[in-house]
Amino acid sequence: MEGKKILQEVFFKCRNSIYPRSSNISRFPVPDDKTDWRIHWKEYNPAVYTDSSVFGKPWADGDSDDLKAQWNTLDGKVNRVSYTGVYNIVDNLPQNPMGRTGLRGRGCLGRWGPNHAADPIVTRWKRSELGTVIKSKVDLPILQFVAIQRRDCKEWAIPGGMVDPGENVSATLLREFLEEALNNLQQSHAEAEETLKRFFSKGIEIYKGPVDDPRNTDHSWMETVAVNFHDEDGSVVAKLPFQAGDDACNVRWMDLNSDIQLYASHKDFLQQVVTLHKASW
Ligand code: BGC
């Protein structure tokens, strides 16, 4: 399965928990050895839950009864293709290729099947005031990335977001960074926007595939493309006027090390970035 290798084989953030943004929707308990759909499990009987916030929204699908989607393909402008390959349709609904989550329905996700996101990972070296790169105890340079705090769950995360219907992933990466980390630059920063556009034209793909997102259900799940944009001498990002906006309530440079706690699968992506740049972890 493409991209999956950097993530743990079995997801855990989308199992055995109270569903996010609900106070009482419990998932049917799914032990690690029962996630795989190929394992017959006749007692499996999860609740069906779709959050009221997604009903009737222009960015969301209709309910399961009046759903006329084209699965595993581009459906009009909506991308219903999974990076994992062809997913199964069971009882007219897509089946999460990463296995059982303990909940049916769509939860608070807009789409049945894959919901596509994009994650821009902007990095630089940590430097002293004099500009020297700071090393850790193991004598390796410390990498930092632009982190935002999500407004919904308050967890720190990469400033990523959903790919709009018909939008290119590269456009989403830039748009989300502008919205969440730069609060959409003001007119007076037109130059910074040009610099950023050039900087975002050279990224390295870190991951492409499904992610362990707490919103996933048996029928709806998150997939993402995570791309690293590295500023080797720190000159590009130094000019950017960071300010949280949209779904983010805080923004800052965060040191990368194995103790960081981040939303969904973001820590796995960052570990990969650290390996790429031979930085300290
Ligand atoms: C977030 C992305 C994240 C994706 C999957 C999106 O809502 O904005 O940063 O990777 O969900 O968890």
Residues whose N, C-alpha, C, O or C-beta is under 5 A from the ligand:
A	BS01	BGC	A117 D119 I158 G160 G161 M162 V211 D213 M222 T224 A264
